[in-house]
Amino acid sequence: MPDSRSGEPLERPSSTRSGLYDRFGRRLNYLRISLTDVCNLRCVYCMPEKMQFRPRRELMNDDELFFITRMMVSLGVEKIRLTGGEPTVRPNLVGIVRTIARFPGLRDLAITTNGLLLPQIAEPLARAGLNRVNISLDTLDPEKFRRITRWGDLHAVWAGIEAAEAAGLRPIKINAVVTRGFNEDEVVDLARLTLEREWEVRFIEVMPFGSEADFAQSVVVTSQETRRRIEEALGPLYEIPGHSPNDPARPYRLAGARGSIGFISTVSEPFCAGCNRLRLTADGTLRLCLLRDGELDVLTPLRRGANEEELRARILNAVYAKPWGHGLPEGEVPRLRLMSQIGG
Ligand code: SF4
């Protein structure tokens, strides 16, 4: 069995081995696809208020998206998460979900959304083959929500969560990015939601990207601090056994709670040893690590007529060279893209 703990590169695996592997023996079977860089909110830790979005012609059209995604699934991707910007603003989203959900070999199709448009599309997405949703929610205070998102309406997100539940998109996961000076004092209220609801509330350390990187690094709240705040107020958190090493969120439960609490500690406790993730950006590049700028442009050669065999070979080589982990401890901060241009 390859040793993926040491970080030491292994012999290049033979091409007969099915699946996408990197040089550390990690199997990359989870693809996060950014459908657009556009968003209908402007979260302060994610993008500037006056955001310049990419021209549509520079982004994958539906056929290009299907071609590259189908190829990735045939190379061994089994799980796909649709992200953005905000994926629900992408035209023809229901059609995109219906097509991708039918790719042979795909086991799971999910979406990460701010929830604002879910009341209109949760049902059609579920019928089209979507399995589950993660909804971004950093605060339960309508005024603070408006401040963090610059103009968002918290009630619309609530309506979105309820629409997702009614459509059977489960389990519901709530993603809360904890930002100092904005919502570190709210983690207890967010955690309390799990007492009555079967939701998984995940607290995410803010990550540095592009022009927002310096700000993001100045407002990090570690998972240790968030956990301490929750336990001081609500009692001990009990670890839920059977945590998958691929899952970035370590799961816990409060005594007697229906739901669970997860911590995604990319900055303070990196979990790269179990990384199984690749990202496809809306402009058609394969990003090998969320927090490193190394990418393979797939769309340009595709548009220039490269055939599938050539593209598969490039992808296999690029994935094999995936870096072990991020370089934040060494001060290496990704500068090429904002979070909204990667999709998290
Ligand atoms: S930082 Fe990079 S290597 Fe580490 S878990 Fe995230 S994507 Fe994987």
Residues whose N, C-alpha, C, O or C-beta is under 5 A from the ligand:
A	BS01	SF4	F271 C272 C275 R277 L288 C289 L290 L291 P323 W324 G325 H326
